[in-house]
Amino acid sequence: MPDELIMNKIYLVRGRKVMLDEDLAELYQVTTGNLNKAVARNIKRFPEDFLFRLTDEEFKNLLFQNGRASWGGRRQAPNVFTEEGVAMLSGVLSSERAIAVNIQIMRIFTRIRQVLSDNTELRLEIEKIKNKLDNQDKNMEVVFRYLDELIEKRDNPPPRKRIGFKSDNL
């Protein structure tokens, strides 16, 4: 199964990367109802940070973002599984297909986390460069200000006292 297929089924909801129950059921080649029944039989394995139900507003938003039809067989908003919840599914669904798909999903979650980490490091490096450039701009302003002052002093020298032999006749 191509990794892109799985990556396209990972969404960001409430600041967490999650997968919809219907997408997982499709990947595991089971019905959404059977997946949710297996979860319901083992609900103690799925605390709220592993599994939660989308609000109607979140579900509508997700439908709108992904261009999915709002009509169909769903009577209620879907369950979504966090990375930990998907990992826990491997203990609930024990078919060969479920195990293989679960391993692939875990690898993809790890890769996404690595990419985000790399991007964060890159962002920090860019921020450092911006700060250095800002400081250089400020330093250049100071240098030019001093140069302007020196040029002004050269063009308009202050009156100087004469030194040397003075006679009363002058």
N, C-alpha and C positions, 0 to 999 in steps of 0.2 A: 504494500500500500504506500503511495507516495506521501512523503512527509508534509508536502504543501497541503494535501487534503486535510490532514489533521490540524495543521497550523491555522487553516481558515476556519476551524470550528472552535478556536479558543477566543474567548471574548473577555473584555475588561468590564467587570461589574462591581460596584462598591469598592473600587480600588484593588480588586483581586482578579487574577486570571482564572477563568472558569470555563466549564464545558456544559452544554445543555444535555439534559437526560435523553432527548430524542436523537441528538447527534451521537452520543455514546452508544445508544441502542443500535443505531445504524452501523457504527463501526464494529460492534460486537456481534452483529447479525442476530439480534433478538428484538422482540417488540418492546416499545417504550413501556407498555403496561407490565410486561414481565420483568424488565429491569427495575421499575419502581416497586413491584411486589417483592423482589429479592431484597431491595434496600429496606422496605417496610418490615420484612421479617427479621432484619438485622439492624434495626434503627439505632441500637446502642453503639454501633460502630461508627455512626455518622453524627458527631456533634455539629453544632451550628457553623463552626469554622471549616467543616468538611463539606457540608451540604446545606443549602437553603433554598427556599422557594422565592422566585422573583415576584415583586409586587406587580400589579396590573400595569402601572405606569412604566416600570422597567421593561416589562414584556412588550408593551406597545412600542417603546423606544427601540428595543432590539429588532422588532419586526420592521420598523421604519428604516433603521440603519442598514439592514441586510436585504431589504426588498422582498421579504417573504410575504406570502399572502396571509392576511389576517383571518381568513376563513379556513375551515378545516376541522379536524377531529378533536382539537384541544378544547376542553371545557374549563380548564384552569391554567394559570401561569405555570411554566415548567420548573422542575427542580434543576438547580445548577450545582455542579460538583467542583470544588476547588482542587488544586493539585493533590492535596492530601486525601480528599474524597475519592478522586480517581484511583489513587494508590490503594485505598481501602476497598474499592470495588474488586480488585484482584482477589481478595479473600472471600468475597461473596459470590462472584462469578468464576467458576473454575474450569470452564471449557478451554480447550487448546487455543481457540481463536481469541478468547478474552485475555488469556495470559500473554499471547504474542502482541496483541494490540496494546495492552496495558504497558508492556515494556517499551514499545515504540512511543507511546504518549509520554511516559516518564522521561525518556531521552529527549523528546522535543521540549518539554517543560524546562529541562536542564539547559538545553541549548538556548532557549529564549532568555532564561535568567542570565546566562553567560553574555549574550548579546547586549542585554540591558546593562549589565555590569561594565562591559567594554565601553558602551556609549556613555555611561556615567563618568568613567575615567577620562574619556576623550573630552567630555564637556568641562570637566575640572581643568584639564590642560588648556583648553581654549580660554577659559576664564582667567587663568594665570597669565596667559599671553595678553589678553585684553587689559588686565591690570597693569602689566609692564608697559604696554603702549600708552595707557592713560598717564602713568607716571612720567614716561618720556615726553609726552605732550606738555605736561606741566613744567618739566625741567627745561624744555625748549622755550616755553614762554618766559621763564625767568632769565634765560640766557639772552633772548632778544630784548627784554626789558633793560637789562644791564648794557647791552650794546647801544640801544637807543640813548640811554643816559650818557654813555661815553661820547657818542657822536654829538649830542647836544652840548656837552662840555667843550668839545673840540671846536665846534662852530661858534660858540659864545663863551670864550674864556673869561673868567672873572678878572677885574682890573687888578694888575699886579703892582706892588710897590717897587720902585726902582732901587736897585742896590748899587753900591759903588761910591766913587768920589762925588761929593755933593758940593756945589759952590753956592754961595748966597746969591749970585747973580741970576741964577736960573729961576 
